[in-house]
Amino acid sequence: MRAVMREQERWAVAVHQRAMKRMELADKRADKFDQQLQATRKLAQTGIKLVSQLASETRELKRSQKAFLDSLRNGRNGHSHKSWTTPRGG
């Protein structure tokens, strides 16, 4: 009878050890997944910041370009109109 109980105990211990090993492997997989998820989150945040910065720079460039083109349309480039044929001082 004791031999049967010992055999059952050994079997229970072996089952428990296998279950613990499976749990350790599952924990390692979960940790790896969490690290990958955090890395992906950081990449996404960096990408959003970059797109936002580029949008801001594009708006500034658009304003500057518009001002430049408007000055060319006026033909004076921001200076008062003076005839090129009139000599200076007279």
Secondary structure, DSSP 8 states (H G I E B T S, - for coil): -HHHHHHHHHHHHHHHHHHHHHHHHHHHHHHHHHHHHHHHHHHHHHHHHHHHHHHHHHHHHHHHHHHHHHHHHHTSTTS----SSS-TT-
